[in-house]
Amino acid sequence: MKNRQEVKNIKNKAGSVLGRIIVLTGARQTGKTTVAKHCYPAYSYISLEDPVQRGDYLSLNARQWRELFPYAILDEVQKTPTLIESVKAVYDQFAEPRYLLLGSSQFLLLEKVRESLAGRCVIIEILPLTLPEMLTSSFDDDVKQSFFVKYTQNETERNNILPTFSFDSQFAEKRRVCDFAMQFGSYPALTNDTLSDEERREWLRNYVSTFLERDIRDLATFRDLEPFVKLQRYLANITGGVVNFSSIAKETGVSVPTVQRYVRYMELSYQVFLLPAWFANPKKKLVKSPKAHFMDTGVLRSILQKQGKLSGSEFESFVVAEIYKQIKNNHLALKCYYLRTLDGREIDLLLEAEDGFTAIEVKATENVDKSDAKNMFNLQEILNKPLKHGFILSNDNKTKTFGENITAMHAASFLC
């Protein structure tokens, strides 16, 4: 069992007026049900997977809900979106009832939530595990802040970077969870120590199949899934790359608007996120198309049927997705971009805060040198806010500096 960063946030809502209805959303198998039951053990648990029982719950009026289920966890509520109207009626008529709504289809769930529960609920995303969460063994273990989170909250933290990652007292454990996440991803079920590697790969294959057979069919009625499967594989092959909708349309044999809709489905089901390009400087010629990154490396590699060492683009997606998850989980006031000039200069991740930018380059190498920092030099000439610091994240254990504001360090040291 792994602790989750959002557990404290969810528990803190228990007595809050703003926590009468909490919506937990996220991809299938991210642990929403486990988290909900842990945070609210006294609540009734109602699964709406069973189509027979759904009708029984739909027949209840607001007063009956208050009497029979005043405190309840409603799981897979997107299966019965009209039930959200019942929750709204209970909320509006009675002050005491409290509900957790769980769903793995962001599109179907949040569309109805925004329509019926606007101003009445708190929405919390449960994403795949972060590396600091993977370092825990139970809900009793604190989720420690990574170097990245501590740096974001206090920039002087960079003065505490060890000269080599191997000096870290948790070096072996941090390397272990990082290597594990790069191979199998970070879904909670896979962290079970009793599973063999082949069983983990089988779980991932089944997960990909279930995503296609259930989640996507929930989102849209497809007569033929083949074009979507082609898009899924195409995105997996170009993870970390710029999205060209016209090229994808040619590859999959569908129209550009259909490709855009398919990509949106991948986003809404938490499989992929699009990293927007930064182009706020009108004087510079900058690429404006987004990059696609898979949220989970295990799912990505299952689609590609790959094992072994990550490619450069896969490693980039792994690092960027981990930072993205930590920003979400810690509610950091950062906007995420990448930057690319038309002549090929690129920054893999540009984090914008109110007072400036942090630039991050991702390199799969085990021996970083000055040439890996070349895109950082004179970067301030492009940006419209101060560049506070640049980091090069790699598989090199040694910490290196290239100028006053550029630091190279091991990715696991930065992310754990």
C-alpha positions in Angstrom: 0.0 0.0 0.0 1.3 3.4 -1.0 0.4 6.7 0.6 -0.9 9.5 -1.6 -0.2 13.2 -1.5 -3.9 14.0 -1.9 -4.9 12.0 1.2 -4.4 14.9 3.6 -6.3 17.2 1.2 -9.2 14.9 1.1 -9.3 14.3 4.8 -9.2 18.0 5.5 -12.4 18.4 3.5 -14.2 16.1 6.0 -15.5 18.9 8.2 -15.4 21.7 5.6 -18.6 23.3 4.2 -16.8 23.2 0.9 -16.3 19.4 1.2 -19.9 18.2 1.2 -19.5 16.8 -2.3 -16.0 15.6 -3.4 -15.4 14.4 -6.9 -12.4 12.1 -7.3 -11.4 11.5 -10.9 -8.4 10.0 -12.7 -7.5 7.1 -14.9 -8.8 3.6 -14.1 -6.7 1.8 -11.5 -5.0 4.8 -10.0 -6.4 3.9 -6.5 -9.4 6.2 -6.2 -11.6 3.7 -4.4 -8.8 2.7 -2.0 -8.1 6.4 -1.2 -11.8 7.1 -0.7 -12.4 4.2 1.6 -9.2 5.0 3.6 -10.2 8.6 4.1 -13.9 8.0 4.9 -14.1 4.4 6.3 -17.6 5.1 7.9 -19.2 6.0 4.5 -21.4 3.5 2.7 -19.7 2.2 -0.5 -22.0 2.0 -3.5 -20.6 0.6 -6.8 -22.6 1.6 -9.9 -20.9 -1.0 -12.1 -23.9 -3.4 -11.8 -26.6 -2.3 -14.3 -29.3 -4.1 -12.2 -28.6 -2.2 -9.0 -28.3 1.1 -10.8 -32.0 1.2 -11.3 -32.6 0.7 -7.5 -30.5 3.7 -6.7 -32.1 5.8 -9.4 -35.5 5.2 -7.9 -34.6 6.9 -4.6 -35.8 10.4 -3.9 -33.8 13.0 -2.0 -35.4 12.2 1.3 -34.7 8.5 0.9 -31.0 9.2 0.1 -30.8 11.3 3.2 -32.3 8.5 5.4 -30.6 5.5 3.8 -27.3 6.9 2.5 -26.5 10.2 4.2 -22.8 9.6 3.8 -21.7 7.6 0.8 -19.0 6.8 -1.8 -20.5 6.5 -5.2 -18.1 4.6 -7.5 -18.1 4.8 -11.3 -20.8 7.4 -11.1 -20.3 8.3 -14.8 -22.1 5.1 -15.6 -25.3 6.7 -14.2 -24.9 10.5 -14.8 -28.6 11.1 -14.0 -27.7 10.0 -10.4 -25.8 13.3 -10.1 -29.1 15.1 -10.2 -30.2 13.1 -7.1 -27.0 14.1 -5.3 -27.7 17.7 -6.3 -31.2 17.4 -4.9 -29.9 16.0 -1.6 -27.3 18.8 -1.4 -29.9 21.5 -2.0 -32.5 20.2 0.4 -30.5 19.0 3.4 -27.4 20.3 5.1 -25.9 17.1 6.6 -25.4 14.6 3.8 -21.9 14.2 2.3 -20.8 12.3 -0.8 -17.7 11.2 -2.7 -18.2 10.7 -6.4 -15.7 8.5 -8.1 -15.2 8.0 -11.9 -12.6 7.0 -14.4 -14.0 8.9 -17.3 -13.1 12.6 -16.9 -15.2 13.6 -19.9 -18.5 11.8 -18.9 -18.1 12.6 -15.2 -17.0 16.2 -15.3 -19.3 17.2 -18.1 -22.3 16.3 -15.9 -20.6 17.6 -12.7 -20.0 21.0 -14.2 -23.5 21.1 -15.5 -25.3 20.1 -12.3 -22.9 20.6 -9.4 -21.1 23.8 -10.3 -20.3 25.6 -7.0 -21.3 22.6 -5.0 -18.3 20.3 -5.2 -14.6 20.0 -5.0 -12.8 18.2 -7.8 -9.6 16.2 -7.0 -7.5 14.3 -9.5 -5.9 11.0 -8.5 -3.0 10.4 -10.9 -0.6 7.4 -11.1 1.9 7.3 -8.3 4.7 9.8 -8.1 8.2 8.7 -7.1 7.9 10.1 -3.6 4.6 8.2 -3.2 6.3 5.0 -4.4 8.9 5.4 -1.6 6.1 4.9 1.0 5.0 1.5 2.4 1.6 2.4 3.9 -0.8 5.3 4.5 1.0 5.9 7.8 4.2 6.9 5.9 4.6 10.5 5.1 5.0 11.4 1.5 8.3 13.3 1.5 8.8 16.3 -0.7 11.1 15.8 -3.7 14.0 18.1 -4.3 12.0 19.6 -7.1 9.1 20.5 -4.8 11.4 21.9 -2.2 13.3 24.0 -4.8 10.0 25.4 -6.1 9.0 26.5 -2.6 12.5 27.8 -1.7 15.0 28.4 -4.5 17.9 28.4 -2.1 17.4 24.6 -1.8 19.6 24.2 -4.8 22.6 25.1 -2.6 22.0 21.8 -0.8 22.5 19.5 -3.8 25.0 16.8 -3.1 28.1 16.6 -5.2 27.1 13.1 -6.3 23.7 11.4 -6.1 25.5 8.3 -4.6 26.1 10.3 -1.4 22.3 10.4 -0.8 21.4 8.2 2.3 18.4 6.8 0.2 20.4 6.4 -3.0 19.7 2.7 -3.5 16.0 3.0 -2.7 15.5 6.1 -4.9 17.3 4.4 -7.8 15.2 1.3 -7.3 11.8 3.1 -7.5 13.0 5.3 -10.4 14.2 2.2 -12.4 11.0 0.4 -11.6 8.8 3.3 -12.7 10.8 3.6 -16.0 10.2 -0.1 -16.7 6.7 -0.7 -15.4 5.1 2.7 -14.8 3.5 3.8 -11.6 0.0 2.3 -11.2 -0.4 1.1 -7.6 -1.3 -2.5 -8.4 2.1 -3.0 -10.0 4.0 -2.2 -6.8 2.9 -5.4 -5.2 6.1 -7.2 -4.3 4.6 -10.6 -4.9 4.2 -10.0 -8.7 6.8 -11.2 -11.1 7.9 -8.9 -14.0 6.0 -11.0 -16.5 2.8 -10.7 -14.3 3.3 -6.9 -14.4 3.7 -6.9 -18.1 0.5 -9.0 -18.4 -1.3 -6.5 -16.2 -0.3 -3.7 -18.4 -1.4 -5.5 -21.6 -4.8 -6.1 -20.0 -4.9 -2.5 -18.9 -4.4 -1.3 -22.5 -7.0 -3.7 -23.7 -9.5 -2.6 -21.0 -8.9 1.0 -21.9 -9.8 0.4 -25.5 -12.7 -1.9 -24.8 -14.3 0.0 -21.9 -13.1 3.6 -21.5 -13.0 4.6 -25.1 -16.3 2.9 -25.8 -17.7 4.9 -22.9 -16.5 8.1 -24.5 -17.7 7.4 -28.0 -19.5 4.9 -30.1 -16.9 3.4 -32.5 -18.0 1.0 -35.2 -14.3 0.4 -35.8 -11.6 0.9 -33.2 -8.7 0.4 -35.7 -8.2 4.1 -36.5 -8.1 4.9 -32.8 -5.6 2.0 -32.2 -3.4 3.4 -34.9 -3.5 6.8 -33.3 -2.7 5.3 -29.9 0.4 3.6 -31.4 1.4 6.7 -33.4 1.3 8.8 -30.3 3.3 6.2 -28.4 6.0 6.2 -31.1 6.3 10.0 -31.0 6.0 10.5 -27.3 7.9 13.6 -26.4 7.5 14.9 -30.0 5.6 17.7 -31.5 2.0 16.8 -32.5 1.3 17.3 -36.2 -2.4 16.6 -36.7 -2.2 16.5 -40.5 0.6 13.8 -40.4 -1.5 11.7 -37.9 -4.5 12.0 -40.1 -2.6 10.6 -43.1 -1.2 7.8 -40.9 -4.6 6.8 -39.4 -6.7 7.4 -42.5 -9.2 9.8 -40.8 -9.8 13.5 -41.0 -7.9 16.1 -39.1 -10.9 17.0 -36.9 -11.3 13.3 -36.1 -7.7 13.1 -35.1 -8.1 16.1 -32.8 -11.1 14.5 -31.2 -9.2 11.2 -30.7 -6.3 13.0 -29.1 -8.7 14.8 -26.8 -10.1 11.4 -25.8 -6.6 10.3 -24.9 -6.2 13.4 -22.7 -9.6 13.1 -21.0 -8.8 9.5 -20.1 -5.5 10.5 -18.5 -3.4 8.5 -21.0 -1.7 11.4 -22.7 -1.2 15.1 -21.8 -0.4 17.8 -24.3 2.4 20.2 -23.3 1.8 23.6 -24.9 4.5 25.5 -26.7 5.6 28.8 -25.1 5.5 31.6 -27.6 4.8 34.8 -25.6 7.6 36.7 -27.3 6.3 38.1 -30.6 9.7 39.1 -31.7 11.0 35.5 -31.9 10.0 32.8 -34.4 8.8 30.0 -32.2 7.1 26.7 -32.8 3.4 26.8 -31.6 2.2 23.2 -31.9 2.0 21.1 -28.6 4.1 18.1 -27.6 2.5 14.8 -26.6 3.6 13.0 -23.5 2.3 9.7 -22.2 1.3 9.9 -18.6 2.7 6.5 -17.7 5.8 4.8 -19.0 4.6 1.3 -18.3 1.4 1.9 -20.5 3.6 3.5 -23.2 6.0 0.6 -23.4 3.2 -2.0 -23.3 1.6 -0.3 -26.4 5.0 -0.4 -28.1 5.7 -3.9 -26.8 9.1 -2.8 -25.6 11.4 -3.8 -22.7 14.8 -2.7 -21.6 16.4 0.7 -21.7 14.3 3.8 -22.4 14.9 5.7 -25.6 15.7 9.4 -25.3 12.2 10.5 -26.0 10.7 7.9 -23.6 13.0 9.1 -20.9 12.0 12.7 -21.6 8.3 11.7 -21.3 9.0 9.9 -18.1 10.7 12.9 -16.5 8.2 15.5 -17.8 5.2 13.3 -16.7 6.7 12.9 -13.2 7.1 16.7 -12.8 3.6 17.2 -14.2 2.2 14.8 -11.6 4.1 16.4 -8.7 2.9 19.9 -9.7 -0.7 18.6 -9.7 -0.4 16.7 -6.4 1.3 19.6 -4.6 -0.9 22.3 -6.1 2.1 24.3 -7.2 1.5 27.6 -9.0 3.4 26.7 -12.1 2.5 26.6 -15.8 4.1 24.0 -18.0 5.4 24.6 -21.5 8.2 23.6 -23.8 10.1 26.0 -26.0 11.4 25.5 -29.6 12.7 28.0 -32.0 12.2 27.5 -35.8 16.0 27.0 -36.1 15.9 24.0 -33.7 16.8 25.3 -30.3 14.7 23.6 -27.7 14.0 23.5 -24.0 12.1 20.3 -23.0 10.2 21.8 -20.1 9.7 25.5 -19.2 8.1 26.1 -15.8 6.6 29.6 -15.5 6.0 31.1 -12.0 4.8 34.6 -11.3 8.4 35.8 -10.8 10.2 33.9 -13.6 11.0 30.7 -15.3 12.8 27.4 -14.5 14.1 25.6 -17.6 14.6 21.9 -17.7 16.5 19.8 -20.2 16.2 16.0 -20.2 19.1 13.9 -21.4 19.3 10.1 -21.2 23.1 10.1 -21.0 25.1 8.8 -18.1 27.8 11.4 -18.7 26.6 15.0 -19.0 28.9 17.6 -20.5 28.7 21.3 -21.4 27.3 20.6 -24.8 24.1 19.2 -23.1 23.6 22.7 -21.7 24.0 24.6 -24.9 20.2 25.4 -25.3 20.3 27.0 -21.8 22.9 29.6 -22.7 21.5 33.1 -23.4 18.0 31.7 -23.0 17.1 35.0 -21.2 17.2 36.7 -24.6 14.0 34.9 -25.6 12.0 34.9 -22.4 9.9 37.8 -21.1 10.6 37.1 -17.4 13.8 36.3 -15.5 15.3 32.8 -15.9 15.7 31.8 -12.3 17.6 28.5 -12.9 18.2 25.8 -15.5 18.4 22.1 -14.7 19.7 19.3 -16.9 18.3 16.0 -15.7 20.0 12.8 -16.7 21.3 9.4 -15.6 24.6 10.9 -14.5 25.2 10.5 -10.8 27.6 13.4 -10.6 26.3 17.0 -10.0 27.8 19.5 -12.4 27.5 23.2 -13.0 27.7 25.1 -16.2 27.7 28.7 -15.3 26.0 30.4 -12.4 22.5 29.3 -13.1 22.7 25.9 -14.8 22.9 22.7 -12.7 23.1 19.1 -14.0 21.9 16.3 -11.7 20.5 12.8 -11.7 16.8 12.7 -12.6 16.0 10.5 -9.6 17.8 12.9 -7.2 15.7 15.8 -8.6 12.4 13.9 -8.6 12.6 11.9 -5.3 
